[in-house]
């Protein structure tokens, strides 16, 4: 696995545009308690949606909605606290 260093903006762009439907791993710092969290997740999953939608706009709060593959539930990633991102045999460290 190759490792590259990318900026926070590049990481956000990659997460928003390239990962849709692909499984990836992201490591970030949780806003609620400051612990480091690692998710194996995917964007674009609609299987477990209830059809009501969200009551807020995640982008306005700096969040990205993903589907956690381990617990089969939806989670939010705080974009400003991403530490690393792995996908398709590449690892990106955010500097």
Secondary structure, 3 states (H helix, E strand, C coil): CEEEEECHHHHHHHHHHHCECCEEEEEEECCCCCCEEEEEEEECCCCCCCCCCCCCCHHHHCEEEEEECCCCEEEEEEHHHEEEEEECCEEEEEC
